[in-house]
Amino acid sequence: MSTDGNPANAEEGPEGGDYVFRYGGPSEVRPEEDGSRLSLVANEARRAVRAEGQVKDPLRFREALSVMYAVVGSDYRYVPKDRTAYLAYLRQQQAAPKKSVWEAQKSYFDWIQRNDPSAYLILDPVISVQPDGLFFEVFSKDESTYAKLQVDWDCVDIEGELKYGTTNIDFSKGFFDSIQQMRGYRKTRLSVGKEEVKIETDGEQRLEKKVKVPDSWIRAFLQVQSAATLPHINFSIAPIDFYNVLRYLRFHSDQKGKGRGLRIELIPGEQPRLVLEPWEKVFTTSGDVYKGNSSEVIRIWGRRRLMLVRRLLPFLDSIDVHVLGSGMPSFFVFKAGPMTLTMGLSGWTANNWAQIVSFDLLLPRQRTAKDELEKILAHLSDKYFATRKEIGEAIGINDSRLMAALQLGCQQGSLMYDIDGEVYRLRQLTEQPLDWDRLEFRNDNERVAHDHLAKGAMTLESENRVHSKGIEVVGSIHVEADQRDYRVEFIITPIGFLTRVKCTCRMFRTHRLKNGPCSHIVGLRLFYAKEEARRRELASKGELRDTVTNETKTFAKRHNKGEEVYQLSLNHQRMKVRWGQRGSRLRIQNLVFNSLEDAREAYYAKVDGLESKGYLDATEGGVA
């Protein structure tokens, strides 16, 4: 049986899960005699939850919910305008008799189901009533932004008994419009739960949405959220620093073909610096100094998504930033008194497969921790949240197996990691358990690629730094079933995309990348990411220098006139040095040595010399 891949299965299709949302009425803000009531009507298809009380700061609550609405509907992917479906809906509305808002909303969802079921691809927000607060979780339509809003019970005068649990609420445009009526001088009562809301109607009315959510959406939601459990670098900035960055972005549009990253420069004992590309605009923050042990230069993308938080800016007290590395997910924790908004930005705004598969290797795939996970869920069924240390002591397992079980719980949607409080919370994303066997891989080609990786069938033949392009990688994959080797080539750009992709298999020669990458391309990308991780581990132990044959490092140092950049490349007996001001043409020096040992010695002598002069290691993507 050939492993070239089936073109029909190569690109992820519409397969997904069916989810039912059934509400006894709309979530809205309704006027009352002495103020207004914020009614959050729970999904009747899930277990009942309850919370009721008076909101102490309605204005802050309004702005926080407005940010959540902005996130859940955000889509930063480029899509050409197509008004066909919208015009058809308008014609239908014009031909229909006058309807109430509630009836029109029901009609709209009915029309969407019949005519364009792919237009509505988001789950309604997940809300959790827990002992210490109310939690809202949303995920954007473009599968790149996760947001969690924590509302402490300190800002709500609770009345009656809380009923803990997780459910969904309807988060429609009508609900967003109604919450804009909330005012700081007007009393606002909060009601969560289906049994607390009474709607006067002529007959029983229900809003029922049957949504087929693609597996990619669920998978990305779980991945970005579970990424918070991975080791990260954290620092703090002041709200005014964040405002300055957003203001500059607001008045300067992106430039086509140029850098769009946010570069973070961290030096122990100094305030973090934020650099906006391609303008090289430097913001020296005014918060706490960076308390890490070593200097770091980290580049992240998706900075425009930070604009979604702008309505909450006047209420912010502090901002904590947690980054996993260049091109990896990042988390911004915005603290606004008794409310905390956590925003997780994936490293793949465009949902690029090449970046995601390399990130997948950071997350555990073993399913041997199921027994430990069941013990964790049983322990949290009463407490609802606990730290990793508390969980480990309660169920009596070691740290490695405990971490695997906790990450497995986050990936399967049964646990939520609160990166701000550093606690794990019991939260079931859906009422029915997720089919992880279907969600684990995006398609058959990715499953086959992981099989190749497990069998050790891949060989890295060469890697070469192509100036201003990226790293050229050439490898081969031996497929026993086909009795042949397949040769794969591609260039990894500095931001993680793949260009000039080639493979000798039948699928690639016939379809190129029109039906997605073949298993051999995915397999080599996974293998190279694994090789990079191995090298970084050796480098951290000081064991890499005696074995490296190819390596490229970039160093940068900022001064009054700009930023000085050095790029060093070792390729067996050759060493290349590029240097100059960032943004200008770099000078080049090529050196050839009699042996690999001499070249390696000269290369690392140059590296040590730059580090001793205060240059920061700004290498992207690890070892080249």
N, C-alpha and C positions, 0 to 999 in steps of 0.2 A: 504493500500500500504506500503510495507516494505521500511525502510530507510537504510537497510544494504549497499546499494550502488550497482550500476551496474558495474561489472568488465570491461565491454567494455568502460565505461566512466570514470573509476577510474583514469587511467593514461592519462595524457594530450596527445592527439593525434596530428596529423599533421595539424589540422584546423588552418587556418591563412588567412591573407588578400592577395589579388593579387595586386601587384604594378607594374606599367608600367614606364620604364625609356626609353625615346626616345631622342637620341642625333643626331645632324646633323654632327657630327665629333668627333674625340677623343680629350680629354683634354690632352695637351702636351706642351712642351717647343720647339718652332720652331726658328731656326736661322733667323736673319734679317740682313740687310746691316750694321747697326750700333750697333748690339747687338743681343738680343733674345726676344721672346715674350712668356709669360706664358699665354696660352689660357685656360680658364676654361669654357668649353662649357656647357650651362645650359640645363636642362631637358625640351624638347619641350612640354611635357605633363603638365607642370605647367606654371604659369604666368611668363611673361618676366621680367628679372632684367637686370641692366646694371651698369658697373663700368669700367673705363679705366684710366690708368695713369702709371707713371714710378715708379718702386719700388726703394726706397732709399737704402735699405740694403738687396740685393738679398741673401747673404749668410745666414743671420739669417732667412729669409723667407724660404729658402730651408730646413734648419734643422728643422724648426717648422712643415712644411708640411711632412717631413720624419717621424717625431714622430706621426703625425696623421695617416699616412699609417700603421705604426707599430701597433697602437691601433686597427684600424678597422679590421685588419687581425689576431689579437691575439686570441689564444685559449689555455688556460692553463688547460683544462680538460684532464684527462688521457684517451687516445684512442689508442688501439692496432693498429699497422700498418696494413693497408689493401691496397695493391697496385693493386687490380683487375681493378678498374675503370681507374687508371692512365695508366696501361699497355695497356688496350683496346684503350684508346685515342691515345697513342703513335703508336700503330699498324695502326690506322686510318690515322694518320698524315703521316706515312711513305708511305702508299699506295696512298696518294693524291698528285697531282702535286704541284709544288712550288707556294706559295701564298704570297701576300704582308702581312705585319704585320696587317694592317687594316682588310683585308679579313680573315686572320687566327683568329683574335679576334672575328669576327662575327661568324665564323664557330664553334669556341669553345663554345660560349654561346648557339648556336643552339644545339650542341651536349649535353651540360649540361642539357638543357631543355628536350631533348628526353630521355636521359639515366640516369641521376642522378640529378633530380631537387632539392633534399635536400642538395646537396653539396654547393650550393651558397645561404646562408640564411641571408645575410646582406643587408640592404638598403645602397645605395650609400650615401656619406656624404651629410648632409643638410647644405646649405650655405645661409646666410642671408645678404643682403645689407641693412645697416641701417645708419641713419644720422651720427653716431659717429665711424663707422668702419665696417669691413667685418668679419663675423663670420662663422666658420666651426664647425660642430658638427658631431661626429661619435660615434659608439657603437661597442664593440668587439663582435666577433662571439660566445664567451662563455658566453655572457650576464652578464659580471661582471665589465666591465670598460667603463666608459663614459668620453669623452674628448671634450672640447670646446676650440677652438683657436680664440682669438680676435686680429684682426689686425687693429690698429687705423689708421685713414686716415692721421695721422701725418707722417707715413712712406711711403706714396704714394703721388706723385704729381698728383692730380686728373685733368683729362682733360674732358671737357664736363659736361653733367648733369648726376647725379646719378639717377638710377631708383630703388627705394626701393622694397623689397619683399624677398621671400624665395623660393628656388628651390633646385635641386640636381645637382651634377656634377659626371661625370664618374671618378672613382678612381681606375683604373686598374693598373696591374703591369707595363704596358707600360708607363703609366703616371708617376709612381714612378721612373722608369729608366730615363725618360726624364728630370725630375726636378734635377737629380744629375748633369746635365750639367750646371746648373746655377753657375755663378762665381761672386765673389765680384767685380772684375775689369771690368766686362762687363755689359753694360746697359741692364736692363730687364724691359720690359713693361708688364703690367698686363691687361688682358681683361676678363671680366666676362659678359656672356650673349651670346645667340645664334646668334644674328644679327651682332655681331662684328667679327665673325670668318668666313673667306672665305677659303674653301678647294677646290683645283683644282682636279677634278676627271673626268674620262671619262663619268660617269653617276652618277646620284644622289645616294648616299649611306647613309644608316642610321644604327646606332647601336641601336637595340631595345632589351631590356631585360624585360621579364615578370617573376617577382620573386614572389613566394608564401612565404611570411615571416611568421613564426609561431607566434601565439599570444603571446607566452611566451617572445619572443624577444622584441616585441613592448611594452609589459607590463613592462618588466624589464627596458627598456630604460626610460619609463615615470616615473617609481618608483624611480630609482636612481637619476634622474634629479630633481624630485619634493621633494626628501628627503633634498635637499639643503635648502628648506624653513623652515625646522624644527629647533627648538632651538639647538644650538651647542656650543661647547667649541673651542676657537681659540687661536692659538699661532704662533710664527714665528721662523724659523730657518735660518741659513745662508747657501748659496749654498755649501760651503766646508763641512758642516755637512752632507748634503745630499749625497755628493760625498763619504764621508768616509763610510756611511752606505752601499751604492751600491758597493763600492770596497770590503768591507768585505764579502758581500753576493756573490760577483763574485768569490772570492777565497775560499769560504767555502760552500760545498754542504749540503743540508738538510739531516737530519738524520732520518731514518725511525722509526716511532713509538714515536718520541720525538716532543716537542713543536716547532711550526713554526710561532709563533706570533711576532709582533713588539709591545713591551710594552712601553708606554709613561708615564713618571712620571712627574707630574706638581706640583710644590710648589710655592705659591705666593712669588714674589720677587726674585726667583732664575731662572737660565736658565733651560729650559726643558731638561730632560734626555731621551734618546732613548735606549732601551735595546733589543738586538736581542736574541731570544731563538733558540735553547736550549743552546747556548754557554754562555749565560748571559754576553754578551759583552756590556759594558755600554759606550755610547757616550754622553758626556755633551756638549750640543750645545753652540755655541758662538754668537747667535743672541740676541734679546731682552729678558728680563726676562718675566716670566709668570705673567700676570696682573689680573688673576682671584681672586675670593674671598675665595676659599677653595682649599685644596689639592685634586688632582685627580690621579688615576692610571687607564689608559685606555689601553686595549689590542685590536689590530686590526690584521686582517689577509690579505693575498694577497700581501705581501710585494714584491714578485718577479715581480709583475706587474709594480712596480716603475722603473724597468730596462728599460721600454719602453721610458723613458724620457732622456736617457743618451746622445743622440746626441745634445740635447739642453743645456746641462750643462755648456759649456763654455760661454754661452751668458746670464746666469741668474744673476739677480741683487738681488732678495730676494725670499723667499718661505713662504707662509702663509698656515697653516694647520688648517682645520676645522673638528672636530670629533663629532659624535653624541653620542658615548658611546662604550663600549666594544662589539665587534662583529657586530657593526652597520656600515653603510656606512661612509666613510671619504672622504674629499675633499682636494686636494693639489693644491694650486694656485701658478704657477711658473711665475714670472714676468721677462720678458726679454726686457727691454726698451719699445718700443711702441707695443710690442706683449705680450699677456698674455695667458698662457695655463692653463686651469682648468681641472684637472683629478679627476673624482669621482670613487672611488673603492667601490663596494658593499661588504657586509660582507659575501657573499656566492659565492666564486670562483667556487665551485662545483655545484652551482645552487640547493642547498639543500632545499627541501620544508619546513622542520621544522624551519629553520632559517627565511625563507621568510614569512611564515604565521604569525610568531610573530611580524615581522617588519610591516606587513600590518596594524596592529592595531594602529600604530602611524599615519597613513594617513587617512583622512576623507573619509567616504563612503556616506554621505548624499548627495542627489542630489537636495536639496532645494535651492541651491545658483545659479541656472541657470540664473535667471533674473539679479542678480548682475554681473554674469560673462559676460552677453551680454553687460551690461553698461561699464564694464571694457574694453572689446574688442573694443567697439565704441570709448571710450576715447583714446585708444592707436593707433587707426587707423591712426591718424595724427602725434602723437608724437613718437610712436614706443617704447618708454621706459620711465619709471617713477618709483619713489620710492613708497613704500606702503603708506606712509603718503600722498604723492601727489595724488595718486589714490583715497584714501579715502576722501580727501577734495573735489576732483573733482566730485565724484558721490554721496557723502553724505551718507555713510553707516558706521556703527560702526566697531570696530576692529575685533570682533569675526566673524561676517558674512563676512567681507572683507577678512579675512584670509582663511575662508572656500572657498570662491569664487576663490581666487588666487590659492589655492592648487588644486581645481577642474580644473582650466584652465591648470595648469602644468600637471596634471594627464591625461587630455584629449588631450594634445599635441598642444594646441593653444597658450600657454604662455611658456616662458623660464625664469628661475630665474638666474640672474647673481650674484653669491655669492660674487664675488670680488667687484663689484660696488654697490651691494645691491639694484638692480633695477630689475623690471619685464619687459620683452621684448615681443613684439608681434612677434610670430613665429609659423606658422602652420606647424606641422611636415609632414603632408600629404596634398595633394590637396583636397581630399574628407574627410569630418569629420570621425573620428574614431568611430567604433561601440562599445561604452563603455559597453553596456549590454553584449556583448560577451567577452570583455576584463576584466571585473570586477573580475571574478573568473576564476581559472584555469580549473576547472572541476565541475561536478555536486556534487561530494562529498564535495568539499569546500563550495559550495553554501548551501548545507544542514547543514554543520557544523556551518555556520554563523546563520542559522535559529535556531539551537539548542541554540546558544549563546544568541540570542535575546529573546528567550522564557524562559531563566533561567532554562534550563533543566539539567544543570550540577552541580555536587557536588564534592568538593575536599575532599576526605576521609583522606588521609595522605600524608605527604612528609617527606623524610628522607635523610640526607646527607650520601652518601656512599663514604668513603675515597678513593681518587684517581680515583673515577669513575664519580661522579656527584651527582645530586639530583634525588632521586627516587620518582616519583609522582604516586599516585593511586587515581582514581576517578570513578564516575559512571554517566551515562547519561540516563535519563528517556525519552523514546520515546513513546508518547501517541498513535501513530498509531499502534505500535507493542504491546502495553500493557505490556511492560517489561522494565527492566533496563539492561544496558550493562556496564560491568566493564572493565576499561582501565588501563593499567600500562605501564610506560616507565621510562627510566633514561635519564635526560638531562645532557650531558657532559659539561665541562667548556667552550667549544667552540660552544655550541648550538646544536650539533647533538643529535639525539635520538637513544638510544640502548635498547636492551631487551624489545622491544615493544610487547604488548599483548592486545588482545581485545576478548570478548566473542561472537562477532557477527558472522553471517554465512560467510560473505565475508572474514574476516580475517582467520577464521578456514579453509576455503577452499583454499584461494590463498595466505595467509600471506601478504607480501608486494610486491609480484611480479607484481601486477596490481596497485600499489600505496596504500597509506593509506586509510582506511575507514573514513567515516564522523565522527565517534566517536573519533578516534585518533586525527584527525585534530581539532575537537571541544574541546577536553580536553587541547590540546596544546595552543589553542587560549585562553581558559578560564584561564589557568595558567599564560599566559603572561599578561592578563588583571588583574589578581590578583596581580602579581608582580608590575604592574604600580600603582595599588591602594595603595599598601604598601609603595612604594617610595613616593607617594604624602603625605601619612600620616606622613612618617618619616620627610619629608621636613617641615611639620607644627609642628613637635614635638609631635604628637598625637599617635605614633605607640607603644611606650614602654609599655603603660598600657594594650594593647590588644594582643601583640604577644605571641604565644605559641611555635612556631618553628622558629628558625633563625640561620643562619650561616654567620659569617663575617671573612674575612681574612685581616690581617694587616702586613705591611712590613716596614722595616727600613734598609737603606743602610749604611754600615760603611766600614772601610778599609779592613776588612777580607772577605767581601761579603755582603750578605743580610740576615737579621734575619726575620723570618716569624712566625706569630702567627695565628692559626685558632681556633676560638671559635664557639661552637655549642650549642644551647639551644634546648632541646626536652622535653617540659613539665617540669617535676621535675628533669631532668637530664641535666648536663652540661659537655661538653667534651672540653678539651684544648689540642691543639697540638702546639709544638713550636720547633724551631731549625733553622739551616742554610738551605737556599733554595738549593735544589738538594741533600740534605742528608736525612737520615732517621729521622723523627720527633719524639720527645718524646711525650708521651700521659699521660694525667691525667683525670680520670673519677670521677665526683662528683655527689652525689644524695642528694636531699634536701627533707624536710618534706612537702613542699607545692610548688605550681607553683610560688607564689609570692616571696618566698625566693630564688628560682632558678633564677627568672627573675632579682631580685635585685642584686644578685651576678654576674650574666652575664653582666649586663650593668655597674656595678662597674668596672669590668675588661676592658670593652670597653673604658670607660672614662679614665682609667688609662693608657692604651696604647696610646690613642690619646694625652694625656697630655705629654707623653714622646716623641712625634714627629713621631709616627708610622703612615703610610699612609693607608687609607682604600683601600685595593686592592681586595675587594670582586667582583667577576664576576657574572653577571646575577642577581644582586640585592639581595633581601632577599631570603634565602633558605627556 
